[in-house]
Amino acid sequence: MRIEGHNREWNAGDEAELEQILAFRDTVGGAQFWLSHPELQHPFVAIRVSGGLCDVHYFPETGHPGFRALATSPATHNQTVSFVYEGCDPSSGEDVPAEFVLSFSSAVTIAREFYRAQTLPASASWFEL
């Protein structure tokens, strides 16, 4: 699996390597990852990380706005979480609606499933954009 980040690129040969790569944190304690299979243009998964929190997007095809993974616990209406990672815009942090904020372990589960199946992971509930 090919994984791209902010000014970085990795290749994961198995799920253990995938998890090691996803554990990487940049100089501000976050990261961003774009996961794809080298032989396919789509689908791909984007994971943004800030500390131990993540949000995950799934893009099935060109031109589709994608899906966002939903948090497993109910969020407070209008609550946001600020994500800070190298390359975020603005650099002071991007506000993410709490209903899309997941734990790191949930994001890893989604990434592992995508590694195996190359389809929309069933381990999460999704909001289609």
PyMOL commands that set and color helices and strands:
alter all, ss='L'
color gray80, all
select helices_A, chain A and resi 15-22+98-100+104-117
alter helices_A, ss='H'
color red, helices_A
select strands_A, chain A and resi 2-5+8-11+30-36+44-50+53-59+67-69+80-83+94-97+102-103+126-128
alter strands_A, ss='S'
color yellow, strands_A
deselect
rebuild
show_as cartoon
